[in-house]
Amino acid sequence: MALEQPVWNTLATRHARFAIGGERARRFMPEIGPLAATRDNEPESLAALADLVPAGGTLLLLQAEPIALPASLVATTSAPGVQLVLDGTERLAEVTPDTRIAPLTADDGPAMLALATLTRPGPFASRTYELGDFVGIKDGGVLVAMAGERMKHPGFTEVSGVCTHPDARGRGLARVLSAHVARRIVERGETPYLHAYAANAAAVGLYESLGFRVSRTMHVAVIARAQAQ
């Protein structure tokens, strides 16, 4: 259940301190990101979700069940996604650790946001890095690749924010960083999981090479307030 409704579950448990909303619908603070969710598809929950959508802005929904919306909201874009869960650590052990990997801190926040804005690995805002540990690789003092943790649930942590500057691609940085983050999650006694768009065969293939396996299809939609007629 936790991974079928990952956004609701993280905002109701380990990331409750970053939540805006109530017992029916919640979203992350804007400076954390646009992910939002309802507890269920009851009319009261959908109405509560509508109250969280900013005027002139959007929110992002990610869940296993088909997305239901009240008449006051519309999906501006939607696409199928996949959720992958680590299935054994043998493949992770095959990845040679990179000594250049270093922890990223609040001082790296602007560089992390700039890299994510350029490469678009998924929603990333000014304080997204506070959701979990992030690591990166720098070249000449410039951040060129990073990966970290986003949603957290009892026993599970999501690998997220994996991205590489276009000038540094082709060096296997996303692979070593993803493996590094996943290994640290495993060492804490948790299971790593992650999300990708179903059409992104390159990303899915990368994660499968590390031992992740597709566990379910996910529904992804950007939602906004419907235009008044």
JOSUL-V658889 format. One record per residue. N is the residue number from 1. PSI is psi as a letter, one per 40 degrees, with the letter a starting at -180 (* if undefined). D_CENTER is the distance of its C-alpha to the mean C-alpha in Angstrom with 1 decimal. Layout:
# JOSUL-V658889
n & psi & d_center
N & PSI & D_CENTER
N & PSI & D_CENTER
This chain:
# JOSUL-V658889
n & psi & d_center
1 & d & 17.4
2 & d & 14.6
3 & e & 12.3
4 & d & 14.0
5 & g & 12.9
6 & d & 9.7
7 & d & 9.2
8 & d & 13.0
9 & d & 13.4
10 & d & 11.3
11 & e & 13.0
12 & e & 16.2
13 & c & 16.2
14 & e & 14.7
15 & f & 13.0
16 & d & 16.0
17 & e & 17.2
18 & e & 14.5
19 & i & 15.3
20 & h & 17.6
21 & a & 19.6
22 & a & 21.7
23 & e & 22.3
24 & d & 21.6
25 & i & 18.5
26 & i & 16.0
27 & i & 13.5
28 & i & 11.9
29 & i & 14.5
30 & d & 14.6
31 & e & 14.4
32 & d & 11.1
33 & i & 9.5
34 & e & 10.5
35 & h & 8.7
36 & i & 11.8
37 & i & 13.6
38 & i & 17.1
39 & d & 18.8
40 & a & 20.7
41 & e & 22.4
42 & i & 25.5
43 & d & 26.9
44 & d & 26.6
45 & d & 22.8
46 & d & 22.4
47 & d & 24.8
48 & d & 22.8
49 & d & 19.6
50 & d & 21.9
51 & d & 23.0
52 & e & 19.5
53 & h & 19.1
54 & i & 20.6
55 & h & 23.7
56 & e & 23.2
57 & a & 19.4
58 & i & 16.5
59 & i & 13.6
60 & h & 10.8
61 & i & 11.2
62 & h & 9.5
63 & i & 12.0
64 & d & 14.6
65 & i & 17.6
66 & i & 18.8
67 & h & 17.9
68 & h & 20.9
69 & i & 21.7
70 & i & 24.8
71 & d & 27.3
72 & e & 26.3
73 & i & 22.9
74 & i & 22.1
75 & h & 19.3
76 & d & 19.5
77 & i & 17.5
78 & i & 16.1
79 & i & 15.3
80 & i & 14.9
81 & i & 11.9
82 & i & 12.0
83 & h & 10.6
84 & h & 12.1
85 & h & 13.5
86 & h & 15.5
87 & g & 19.2
88 & i & 21.4
89 & e & 21.3
90 & d & 24.1
91 & d & 22.1
92 & d & 20.3
93 & d & 23.8
94 & e & 24.9
95 & h & 22.7
96 & h & 24.9
97 & i & 23.4
98 & h & 23.4
99 & e & 25.4
100 & e & 23.9
101 & h & 20.6
102 & i & 20.6
103 & i & 18.6
104 & i & 17.3
105 & a & 18.5
106 & d & 18.8
107 & d & 21.4
108 & e & 18.9
109 & d & 16.8
110 & d & 18.5
111 & d & 18.3
112 & d & 14.6
113 & d & 14.2
114 & d & 16.9
115 & d & 15.4
116 & d & 12.1
117 & d & 14.3
118 & d & 16.5
119 & e & 14.3
120 & g & 11.5
121 & e & 8.6
122 & i & 6.5
123 & h & 7.1
124 & h & 8.5
125 & a & 11.5
126 & d & 14.4
127 & e & 13.3
128 & d & 9.6
129 & e & 11.1
130 & e & 12.7
131 & d & 10.0
132 & a & 11.1
133 & h & 13.1
134 & i & 12.6
135 & i & 15.2
136 & i & 16.6
137 & h & 19.7
138 & i & 22.2
139 & h & 25.1
140 & f & 28.0
141 & e & 26.1
142 & h & 23.5
143 & h & 19.8
144 & e & 19.3
145 & i & 16.2
146 & i & 13.4
147 & i & 10.6
148 & a & 9.3
149 & i & 7.7
150 & c & 5.4
151 & i & 6.5
152 & h & 10.1
153 & i & 12.9
154 & h & 16.5
155 & e & 16.6
156 & i & 13.0
157 & h & 10.1
158 & h & 6.8
159 & h & 7.1
160 & i & 4.8
161 & f & 6.7
162 & h & 9.3
163 & i & 12.1
164 & h & 15.8
165 & i & 18.5
166 & d & 20.6
167 & e & 23.6
168 & e & 22.2
169 & i & 21.0
170 & e & 22.9
171 & e & 23.2
172 & e & 20.7
173 & d & 18.6
174 & d & 15.2
175 & d & 16.8
176 & d & 18.3
177 & d & 15.3
178 & d & 13.0
179 & d & 16.1
180 & d & 16.7
181 & d & 13.5
182 & d & 13.9
183 & d & 17.6
184 & d & 17.1
185 & d & 15.1
186 & d & 17.9
187 & d & 20.5
188 & e & 19.4
189 & e & 20.2
190 & i & 16.7
191 & h & 15.2
192 & i & 12.1
193 & i & 9.9
194 & i & 7.1
195 & i & 6.8
196 & i & 8.9
197 & h & 11.4
198 & d & 14.6
199 & e & 16.7
200 & g & 15.0
201 & d & 17.5
202 & d & 17.3
203 & d & 13.7
204 & d & 14.4
205 & d & 17.7
206 & d & 16.4
207 & d & 14.3
208 & d & 17.3
209 & e & 19.5
210 & e & 17.9
211 & e & 18.6
212 & i & 15.5
213 & i & 16.8
214 & h & 15.7
215 & d & 16.1
216 & i & 15.7
217 & i & 15.2
218 & i & 12.6
219 & h & 13.6
220 & h & 11.7
221 & h & 13.7
222 & h & 14.2
223 & i & 17.0
224 & i & 19.8
225 & h & 23.2
226 & i & 25.9
227 & h & 28.7
228 & h & 31.9
229 & * & 34.6
